[in-house]
Amino acid sequence: MYATIQKWGNSQGLRIPKVLLETLDIRENDRVELIPSKDSITIKKAPSVQHKALEERLMAFYGKPLDQIERISLAEEVDWSKPEGSEVW
Protein backbone atom coordinates (compact mmCIF):
# COMPACT_ATOMS: atom_id res chain seq x y z
CA MET A 1 0.00 0.00 0.00
CA TYR A 2 1.38 3.44 -0.92
CA ALA A 3 0.55 6.96 0.26
CA THR A 4 1.85 10.45 -0.46
CA ILE A 5 3.18 13.03 2.02
CA GLN A 6 1.21 16.27 1.48
CA LYS A 7 1.24 19.80 2.86
CA TRP A 8 -1.03 20.25 5.86
CA GLY A 9 -0.87 23.83 7.18
CA ASN A 10 2.79 24.50 8.03
CA SER A 11 3.47 20.78 8.38
CA GLN A 12 3.39 17.69 6.23
CA GLY A 13 0.66 15.08 6.57
CA LEU A 14 0.05 11.49 5.63
CA ARG A 15 -3.46 10.09 5.10
CA ILE A 16 -3.79 6.54 6.37
CA PRO A 17 -6.53 4.51 4.67
CA LYS A 18 -9.53 3.63 6.83
CA VAL A 19 -9.15 -0.10 6.12
CA LEU A 20 -5.61 -0.08 7.52
CA LEU A 21 -6.66 1.85 10.64
CA GLU A 22 -9.58 -0.53 11.24
CA THR A 23 -7.26 -3.52 10.88
CA LEU A 24 -4.99 -2.05 13.58
CA ASP A 25 -7.92 -0.89 15.76
CA ILE A 26 -6.75 2.74 15.57
CA ARG A 27 -9.43 5.43 15.61
CA GLU A 28 -9.57 9.20 15.20
CA ASN A 29 -7.85 11.02 18.10
CA ASP A 30 -6.03 7.88 19.32
CA ARG A 31 -2.49 8.58 20.46
CA VAL A 32 0.24 6.91 18.44
CA GLU A 33 4.00 6.68 18.85
CA LEU A 34 6.20 7.54 15.87
CA ILE A 35 9.48 5.63 15.91
CA PRO A 36 12.08 6.81 13.38
CA SER A 37 14.79 4.54 12.05
CA LYS A 38 17.36 4.85 9.29
CA ASP A 39 14.93 4.89 6.34
CA SER A 40 11.49 4.25 7.84
CA ILE A 41 8.92 5.38 10.39
CA THR A 42 7.06 2.88 12.56
CA ILE A 43 3.65 3.96 13.87
CA LYS A 44 2.48 2.17 17.03
CA LYS A 45 -0.69 2.65 19.02
CA ALA A 46 0.40 4.36 22.24
CA PRO A 47 -0.73 3.03 25.60
CA SER A 48 -3.49 5.06 27.21
CA VAL A 49 -2.27 7.81 29.52
CA GLN A 50 -3.65 7.98 33.02
CA HIS A 51 -4.27 11.60 33.98
CA LYS A 52 -2.55 12.59 37.19
CA ALA A 53 -3.98 14.78 39.91
CA LEU A 54 -2.28 18.13 40.57
CA GLU A 55 -0.75 16.75 43.77
CA GLU A 56 0.84 13.84 41.87
CA ARG A 57 2.22 16.20 39.22
CA LEU A 58 3.71 18.53 41.84
CA MET A 59 5.34 15.65 43.71
CA ALA A 60 6.81 14.31 40.46
CA PHE A 61 8.09 17.76 39.47
CA TYR A 62 9.65 18.68 42.85
CA GLY A 63 10.63 15.13 43.82
CA LYS A 64 9.24 15.45 47.34
CA PRO A 65 5.91 15.29 49.22
CA LEU A 66 3.58 18.29 49.09
CA ASP A 67 4.18 19.27 52.71
CA GLN A 68 7.90 19.69 51.93
CA ILE A 69 7.39 21.97 48.91
CA GLU A 70 8.21 25.60 49.70
CA ARG A 71 5.19 27.86 49.24
CA ILE A 72 5.48 31.24 47.52
CA SER A 73 3.45 33.96 49.18
CA LEU A 74 1.39 35.97 46.71
CA ALA A 75 1.75 38.99 49.01
CA GLU A 76 5.52 39.11 48.42
CA GLU A 77 7.04 40.87 45.44
CA VAL A 78 9.09 38.54 43.25
CA ASP A 79 12.30 39.81 41.63
CA TRP A 80 12.43 38.39 38.11
CA SER A 81 15.83 40.02 37.45
CA LYS A 82 16.54 42.79 34.96
CA PRO A 83 14.33 43.26 31.88
CA GLU A 84 15.45 41.47 28.72
CA GLY A 85 14.64 42.72 25.24
CA SER A 86 12.40 45.76 24.81
CA GLU A 87 9.86 45.35 27.62
CA VAL A 88 8.33 48.55 28.92
CA TRP A 89 8.02 48.86 32.70
ZIRA-V621229 format. One record per residue. N is the residue number from 1. RES is the residue in one small letter. NEAR is the number of other ideal C-beta (glycine too) atoms within 12 Angstrom. D_FIRST is the distance of its C-alpha to the first C-alpha in Angstrom with 1 decimal. Layout:
# ZIRA-V621229
((N RES NEAR D_FIRST) (N RES NEAR D_FIRST))
This chain:
# ZIRA-V621229
((1 m 12 0.0) (2 y 9 3.8) (3 a 14 7.0) (4 t 12 10.6) (5 i 13 13.6) (6 q 11 16.4) (7 k 10 20.0) (8 w 11 21.1) (9 g 7 24.9) (10 n 6 25.9) (11 s 9 22.7) (12 q 13 19.1) (13 g 13 16.5) (14 l 19 12.8) (15 r 15 11.8) (16 i 23 9.9) (17 p 14 9.2) (18 k 13 12.3) (19 v 10 11.0) (20 l 16 9.4) (21 l 19 12.7) (22 e 12 14.8) (23 t 12 13.5) (24 l 16 14.6) (25 d 10 17.7) (26 i 21 17.2) (27 r 13 19.0) (28 e 10 20.2) (29 n 8 22.6) (30 d 18 21.7) (31 r 15 22.3) (32 v 21 19.7) (33 e 15 20.4) (34 l 14 18.6) (35 i 13 19.4) (36 p 10 19.3) (37 s 8 19.6) (38 k 7 20.3) (39 d 6 16.9) (40 s 9 14.5) (41 i 17 14.7) (42 t 13 14.7) (43 i 20 14.9) (44 k 14 17.3) (45 k 18 19.2) (46 a 14 22.7) (47 p 10 25.8) (48 s 8 27.9) (49 v 9 30.6) (50 q 8 34.2) (51 h 8 36.2) (52 k 12 39.3) (53 a 11 42.7) (54 l 12 44.5) (55 e 14 46.9) (56 e 14 44.1) (57 r 15 42.5) (58 l 19 45.9) (59 m 17 46.7) (60 a 15 43.4) (61 f 13 44.0) (62 y 16 47.7) (63 g 11 47.6) (64 k 12 50.7) (65 p 12 51.9) (66 l 18 52.5) (67 d 11 56.3) (68 q 11 56.1) (69 i 17 54.1) (70 e 10 56.5) (71 r 12 56.8) (72 i 9 57.1) (73 s 8 59.9) (74 l 7 59.0) (75 a 7 62.6) (76 e 8 62.5) (77 e 8 61.5) (78 v 9 58.6) (79 d 7 58.9) (80 w 9 55.5) (81 s 7 57.0) (82 k 8 57.7) (83 p 10 55.6) (84 e 8 52.8) (85 g 7 51.7) (86 s 6 53.5) (87 e 9 54.0) (88 v 5 57.1) (89 w 8 59.3))
